């Protein structure tokens, strides 16, 4: 009898795997290449920015009730619509979720309504290993004059990140709550599970456990949208992170801030995966990554293009990494960003290129 039960369980598992495969999902929950490419053919090539309102210094200030500002978001996304942008990459906040989960989800929904009204379908980011290691709900610090992203916070913050036993249940609840709430929401393009894992100034596989867990949590929810984690570095000690991200992602995403030659090489290497591609960070003028050269290249290769920065604001991303301007004078050229809060562009030639590539001319 025991053998019959074992065989029956095995048969059921095989049947479930077969059914999943017929739905375009592998046994581990990953989309097949055929499903991913069909999705991309339907959604089409996308162009947009990493977006945060000009009056928010970080993810917390964007989303918490005291500073959530739908009027500014509506005005800025209207300017994005004028340029022909049809997606935005937007970072969420576990800090806001911990303190006001229902309000946070309402703010996400309100943001999505605003975006869709401007023809924009965003994708949302959960975790992030970049910049300031401490984070707290409530009033946020003022920007440090002339310093790139002086108030952007890691998510989870260092204290939670290091406290594995206490953090993972909280982070799992956060991810699963947001995914479950919006898993079938057509206002969301896809889910970016983790921005630049292990960018914490520490060598070793420190973020690998959380990286694996966030994929696991997402697969358990099974959102109708694809999920991905982008590759972002060629550092030897992060090869395992990159390979795992590529292996587990439904669609391929990556960052590249250098010249067209670098961009072309990474596109050519990632084509081997046979899946849709998104460059989720590019455009650093002082490094040779410009709209004039990179945006047409990405469009030609059918790689969706999401540059860093849109409106000059409290993130101070007009300044380059490590290039401090203590008097607060504008660098020439700007490092990131496209326009000032009043809508005037940093460079009119860029605006013309963006509109032309996005089909607005």
Order of alpha helices (4+ residues) and beta strands (2+ residues): alpha-alpha-beta-alpha-alpha-beta-alpha-alpha-beta-alpha-alpha-beta-alpha-beta-alpha-beta-alpha-beta-alpha-beta-alpha
